[in-house]
Amino acid sequence: MKGLISSLLFLLISLAPAASLKNFLPIKKGDYATLDLDRPSLAWARRFSMVEAGGPGELSEDLIIQLRSSGTRVIFYRWFPADYHYMDGEDDPLMQWAYTNRNFATLNPDGPFPHCEESGYDWCQDYYFDFGNDRVRRRFVNYLMEILAKGLYDGIFFDWASGVFINEEIYSPMRVTFRLRHPETSYLRAVAETYRLLRHRVNDGLIVTNQGFRNPAVLTFVDYDMTESYGTGSEYFGKVLRVEGRGVVSIPQTVYYPVSPDPLKGSLKDTLFYLDYLWNLKLKAGGRFKNFIYMNYAAPEFREVSPGLYRATFPKGAIFFGYSVAKLRGFISYTEIPFDRSLEKTDLYFYDLGKPRGDSYEKVKGGFVRYYTGGLVVVGEWERPVNLCLNSPFLREKALVYDLYRKTWAGRVKNHSICVRIEPEPDNLRGKSAPSGRVFLYPSGSLEKIR
């Protein structure tokens, strides 16, 4: 009798419409998102715990206040090593001071100005702060604290955060100037010292860096560090289509192995090498460091809606892959769709996997799996549909398992085993199947909620 009741319950649940998922799948706030400043959506942004909202003043104070009142922490963008001197004189207060005192406050008082020149900007000169000078460091930190003291923002996101740009040939004049002025230290140590001063002042405020891990000493003083395109990327390869609402345009394509030496011939092995590298850095970071943010980029899927006319649509496979790769190590994930940012919105970020189980991900036939208290993620390189059979003490015994990708029930765990269906999507760029990322969840709450 008990078995019959269980079977009937499973049948009822399996027939439940997708709209009722919120009734029985675990939900939480998303971890992190970047705000589309061209079309900011309050309803979307407030569903995340933390959002990056551009430079100070780019998002209205009213929207920031509304976001923070919903429990979302808002951080502002800052180019870390340098700033623009605007030729029309519209510098911010920090740059006004740095430009006036550029002979000691900057590493290129007489140029060159590589970023503005390379970008073809005739309206600016880019000056690089001399972080080896204690007066400059303190002025830099004080300026940022003045912004935070206004009470609108919860922290700062730093681009070019590590300082390793200094080793590129184009920046050799700045590197030489720093060495002549500060033979007792290095530029990278001076960058880390600047973060140390800021951390002391910010207290509970958020410090988020972009690729700070390239200077590992930085991680000790920050809360989160971002990687870019370590899961997927978006690039243009000369493909042209007639796209609905845009006409005939060049379109981007998703790159699934952007960290491989040759992304078009890459492999998951290359992706996992860097995933593990970052994990080891996280273990060594100490301090306040919490986690890495996997920021990925993807192209839309272009579907033909009439002869010769295509529509840009949600790139489900790419977003699930980027998310699942990050979750193999418990990292945060977000994917931007630069071609049309409205297409990046997905409830995937709001389902709660719970806490990772075990010390790491595990190898399975054709791929890898990571178990969580609330479900599991699977990543692999299958060319054809496969029934992947899993067995692990980390699978919750007798639990129903929901396939979030296929929007269907995968079955029930029995003897700590279950078989799940993986149906790879095509990768039109490489002319083969794309690597797969899939998410499976256990229901939560009372099954009586489901009708």
C-alpha positions in Angstrom: 0.0 0.0 0.0 2.8 2.4 0.9 4.5 1.7 -2.4 1.2 2.5 -4.3 0.8 5.8 -2.4 4.4 6.7 -3.2 3.8 5.9 -6.9 0.7 8.0 -7.0 2.4 10.9 -5.4 5.2 10.7 -7.9 2.7 10.6 -10.8 0.9 13.7 -9.4 4.2 15.6 -9.0 5.5 14.6 -12.4 2.3 16.0 -14.0 2.5 19.3 -12.1 2.9 22.3 -14.4 6.2 24.2 -14.6 4.5 27.3 -13.2 4.1 25.4 -9.8 7.8 24.7 -9.4 8.1 27.5 -6.9 5.9 25.4 -4.6 8.3 22.6 -4.2 11.8 23.5 -5.4 14.2 25.3 -3.0 14.4 29.0 -3.8 16.9 31.7 -2.7 18.2 35.1 -3.8 20.8 34.9 -6.6 24.4 35.5 -5.6 25.6 38.2 -8.1 24.6 40.0 -11.2 25.8 43.0 -13.2 23.0 45.5 -13.9 22.2 46.5 -17.5 22.5 50.2 -17.2 20.9 50.8 -20.6 17.7 49.2 -19.4 18.0 48.7 -15.7 15.3 46.3 -14.3 14.6 46.7 -10.6 12.5 43.6 -10.6 15.4 41.5 -11.9 18.2 43.1 -9.8 16.4 42.9 -6.5 16.3 39.1 -6.8 20.1 39.0 -6.2 22.1 39.4 -3.0 24.7 41.6 -4.8 24.7 43.7 -8.0 27.3 45.8 -9.7 25.6 49.0 -10.8 28.3 50.9 -12.9 30.2 54.0 -11.7 28.9 56.4 -9.1 26.0 58.3 -10.5 25.2 55.9 -13.4 22.2 54.4 -11.6 19.7 56.7 -10.0 19.7 57.2 -6.2 16.0 56.1 -6.1 16.8 52.8 -7.8 19.7 52.2 -5.5 17.6 52.9 -2.4 14.9 50.6 -3.6 17.4 47.8 -4.3 19.0 48.1 -0.9 15.6 48.2 0.9 15.0 44.7 -0.7 18.1 43.3 0.8 20.3 43.7 -2.3 23.8 45.0 -1.7 24.9 47.5 -4.4 28.5 48.0 -5.4 29.9 50.6 -7.8 32.5 50.2 -10.5 36.0 51.7 -10.3 39.0 51.3 -12.7 41.7 50.5 -10.1 45.1 51.5 -11.4 44.3 54.6 -13.4 41.8 57.3 -14.2 40.9 59.5 -17.2 41.9 63.1 -17.3 39.2 64.6 -19.5 40.5 67.2 -21.9 37.4 69.3 -21.3 38.3 69.5 -17.6 35.4 67.3 -16.2 37.7 65.2 -13.9 36.4 63.7 -10.7 38.0 65.1 -7.5 40.6 62.3 -7.2 41.8 62.9 -10.8 41.8 66.6 -10.3 44.2 66.1 -7.4 46.3 63.5 -9.3 46.5 65.7 -12.4 47.6 68.7 -10.5 50.2 66.7 -8.7 51.0 64.3 -11.6 54.7 64.7 -11.3 54.7 62.6 -8.1 51.2 61.1 -8.0 51.2 59.4 -11.4 53.6 57.0 -13.1 53.3 58.8 -16.5 53.2 62.5 -15.8 54.3 63.3 -19.4 52.7 60.3 -21.1 52.4 58.0 -22.8 48.6 57.4 -22.6 48.2 53.9 -24.0 44.6 53.2 -23.1 43.2 56.4 -24.6 45.5 56.2 -27.6 44.8 52.6 -28.4 41.1 53.2 -28.1 41.2 56.2 -30.4 39.9 58.5 -27.6 40.9 62.1 -28.3 38.9 63.3 -25.3 41.1 61.8 -22.5 44.6 61.0 -21.2 45.0 58.0 -18.9 47.2 58.6 -15.8 48.4 55.7 -13.7 48.5 56.2 -9.9 51.9 55.7 -8.1 50.8 53.3 -5.4 54.3 53.1 -4.1 53.8 56.6 -2.7 52.0 56.5 0.7 50.4 59.9 0.1 48.9 58.7 -3.1 47.6 55.5 -1.5 45.9 57.4 1.3 44.4 59.9 -1.1 43.0 57.1 -3.2 41.5 55.3 -0.3 40.1 58.5 1.3 38.3 59.4 -2.0 36.7 56.0 -2.2 35.6 56.2 1.5 34.0 59.6 0.8 31.8 57.9 -1.8 30.9 55.0 0.5 30.2 57.5 3.4 27.2 58.9 1.5 25.4 55.7 2.3 24.2 54.7 -1.2 26.7 51.9 -1.9 27.7 48.8 0.0 31.1 48.4 -1.7 33.3 48.6 -4.7 34.1 46.6 -7.8 37.6 47.1 -9.1 38.5 46.5 -12.7 42.1 45.8 -13.7 42.4 44.8 -10.1 45.6 42.9 -9.8 48.1 45.4 -11.2 49.8 42.8 -13.5 49.1 45.0 -16.6 52.3 46.8 -15.6 54.3 43.9 -17.0 53.0 44.4 -20.5 55.4 46.0 -23.0 53.1 48.9 -23.7 53.3 49.9 -20.0 57.1 49.6 -19.7 57.6 53.4 -19.2 55.4 53.3 -16.1 57.2 50.1 -14.9 60.6 51.9 -15.3 59.3 55.0 -13.4 58.1 52.9 -10.5 61.4 51.0 -10.2 63.4 54.2 -10.2 61.2 55.8 -7.5 60.7 52.7 -5.3 63.7 50.3 -5.7 62.8 48.8 -2.3 59.5 47.3 -3.3 57.5 46.1 -6.4 54.5 47.5 -8.0 52.4 44.4 -7.2 53.3 44.6 -3.5 52.3 48.3 -3.6 49.0 47.3 -5.1 48.4 44.8 -2.3 49.3 47.4 0.3 46.6 49.7 -1.2 44.0 47.0 -0.7 45.2 46.4 2.8 44.7 50.1 3.7 41.2 50.0 2.0 40.2 46.8 3.8 41.0 48.4 7.1 38.8 51.4 6.3 35.9 49.7 4.6 35.3 47.2 7.5 32.1 45.3 6.6 31.8 46.9 3.1 32.3 44.7 0.1 35.5 44.7 -2.0 35.1 42.8 -5.3 37.9 42.5 -7.8 38.2 41.5 -11.4 41.0 38.9 -11.8 42.7 40.0 -8.6 43.9 36.4 -8.3 46.7 37.2 -10.8 48.3 39.0 -7.8 47.4 36.4 -5.1 48.3 38.8 -2.3 45.3 40.8 -3.2 42.8 38.0 -2.3 43.6 38.3 1.4 42.0 41.8 1.5 38.9 41.3 -0.7 35.6 39.5 -0.4 35.1 38.2 -3.9 37.2 37.9 -7.1 35.8 37.6 -10.6 37.1 35.6 -13.6 35.9 36.4 -17.1 35.2 33.8 -19.8 36.6 30.9 -17.8 33.5 28.9 -18.7 32.1 30.4 -22.0 32.9 33.4 -24.1 31.2 35.3 -26.9 33.1 36.3 -30.1 32.5 37.4 -33.7 33.8 35.1 -36.4 32.3 36.9 -39.4 28.9 35.2 -39.5 26.1 37.5 -40.8 22.4 36.9 -40.5 19.2 38.9 -41.0 18.0 39.2 -37.4 14.5 40.2 -36.3 14.4 43.8 -35.2 18.0 44.5 -36.4 18.3 43.8 -40.0 21.4 42.2 -41.6 24.1 42.2 -38.9 27.2 40.4 -37.8 26.3 38.0 -35.0 28.4 36.6 -32.2 28.9 32.9 -31.4 29.4 31.2 -28.1 32.9 29.9 -27.4 32.8 26.9 -25.1 36.5 26.5 -24.4 37.8 30.1 -24.1 40.7 29.1 -21.8 42.1 26.5 -24.2 45.1 27.4 -26.3 42.9 26.9 -29.3 39.3 27.5 -28.2 37.9 25.8 -31.4 39.8 22.6 -30.5 39.7 22.9 -26.8 38.5 20.4 -24.2 36.9 20.3 -20.8 40.3 19.2 -19.4 41.6 22.7 -20.0 38.6 24.3 -18.3 38.9 22.1 -15.2 42.7 22.9 -14.9 41.9 26.5 -14.3 38.9 25.7 -12.1 41.2 23.7 -9.8 43.9 26.3 -9.9 41.4 28.9 -8.6 40.1 26.5 -6.0 43.7 26.1 -4.6 44.1 29.9 -4.5 40.9 30.2 -2.6 42.2 27.7 0.0 45.4 29.7 0.4 43.8 33.2 0.4 42.8 33.4 4.1 41.6 36.8 5.4 38.0 37.6 4.4 38.0 36.0 1.0 34.8 34.2 0.3 34.5 33.0 -3.2 35.2 33.4 -6.9 32.6 34.7 -9.3 32.6 33.0 -12.7 31.5 35.8 -15.1 30.8 34.3 -18.5 29.6 35.6 -21.8 27.5 33.9 -24.4 25.9 34.6 -27.7 22.1 34.1 -28.2 20.8 31.2 -30.1 19.5 32.4 -33.4 16.4 30.5 -34.5 14.9 30.8 -38.0 11.4 32.1 -37.8 10.8 32.5 -41.5 12.9 31.9 -44.6 16.1 33.9 -44.1 14.9 35.7 -40.9 16.3 34.8 -37.5 15.3 35.6 -33.9 17.8 36.0 -31.1 16.7 33.7 -28.2 17.8 32.5 -24.8 21.0 30.5 -25.0 20.0 27.8 -22.5 22.8 25.4 -23.2 25.6 27.9 -22.8 24.2 29.4 -19.6 23.6 26.0 -18.0 27.1 24.9 -18.9 28.8 28.0 -17.5 26.7 27.7 -14.3 27.4 24.0 -13.9 31.1 24.3 -14.4 31.3 26.9 -11.7 29.3 24.7 -9.3 31.8 21.8 -9.7 33.8 23.9 -7.2 31.0 25.8 -5.5 31.8 29.1 -7.2 29.3 31.8 -8.0 28.1 32.1 -11.7 26.6 34.7 -13.9 26.5 34.9 -17.7 26.0 38.1 -19.7 24.5 38.1 -23.2 26.1 41.3 -24.7 24.2 41.1 -27.9 20.9 41.4 -26.0 21.1 41.5 -22.3 17.4 40.8 -21.9 18.1 37.3 -22.9 20.3 36.5 -19.9 17.4 36.4 -17.4 16.8 32.9 -16.1 15.4 31.5 -12.8 18.4 29.1 -12.8 20.2 31.5 -10.4 17.5 31.4 -7.8 17.2 27.6 -7.2 19.1 26.6 -4.1 21.5 23.7 -4.5 22.4 23.9 -0.8 26.0 23.1 0.3 28.5 21.1 -1.6 29.1 17.5 -0.4 32.5 15.8 -0.4 35.8 17.5 -1.0 35.5 17.9 -4.7 33.7 16.9 -7.9 33.8 13.3 -9.1 34.6 11.7 -12.4 31.7 9.8 -14.1 31.4 8.2 -17.5 31.9 11.0 -20.0 32.0 13.8 -17.5 32.0 15.0 -13.9 29.4 15.4 -11.1 29.3 17.4 -7.9 26.7 16.5 -5.3 25.0 19.1 -3.1 22.6 18.9 -0.1 19.8 20.1 -2.4 20.7 18.3 -5.7 23.6 17.9 -8.1 25.3 19.3 -11.2 26.7 17.3 -14.1 29.2 18.5 -16.7 30.5 16.4 -19.6 31.4 16.1 -23.3 28.8 13.7 -24.7 28.3 13.7 -28.4 25.0 11.7 -28.3 22.1 11.4 -25.9 23.1 9.3 -22.9 21.5 7.8 -19.8 24.0 8.6 -17.1 23.7 6.3 -14.1 25.1 7.7 -10.8 25.7 6.0 -7.5 26.9 7.8 -4.5 26.3 8.0 -0.7 25.8 11.8 -1.4 22.6 11.1 -3.3 19.7 11.6 -1.0 18.0 8.3 -0.5 14.4 8.0 -1.8 14.4 11.7 -2.9 12.6 12.7 -6.1 15.0 14.4 -8.6 13.9 17.2 -10.9 15.8 17.8 -14.2 15.9 21.6 -14.3 17.2 21.7 -17.9 14.6 19.4 -19.4 11.9 20.6 -17.0 10.9 17.1 -16.1 11.3 14.6 -13.3 14.3 12.4 -13.6 13.0 9.8 -11.2 13.6 8.8 -7.6 16.9 7.9 -5.8 16.9 4.2 -4.9 19.8 2.5 -3.1 21.7 5.9 -3.5 21.5 5.5 -7.3 19.7 7.2 -10.2 20.0 7.4 -14.0 19.6 10.9 -15.6 19.1 11.7 -19.2 21.6 14.0 -21.0 20.7 15.2 -24.5 23.6 17.4 -25.8 22.9 20.6 -27.8 24.7 21.4 -31.0 27.7 23.8 -31.1 27.3 25.5 -34.4 30.7 27.1 -34.1 32.7 23.8 -33.9 30.2 21.7 -35.9 29.7 19.1 -33.2 27.9 18.7 -29.9 28.5 21.4 -27.3 29.7 20.3 -23.8 26.7 19.8 -21.5 26.0 21.3 -18.1 22.9 20.1 -16.2 21.3 20.8 -12.9 19.2 18.4 -10.8 17.3 19.4 -7.7 15.5 17.7 -4.8 12.0 19.1 -4.0 11.6 20.8 -0.6 8.6 21.5 1.7 5.4 19.5 1.9 4.4 17.4 -1.0 0.8 18.2 -0.1 1.3 21.6 -1.7 1.4 20.0 -5.1 -2.0 19.3 -6.7 
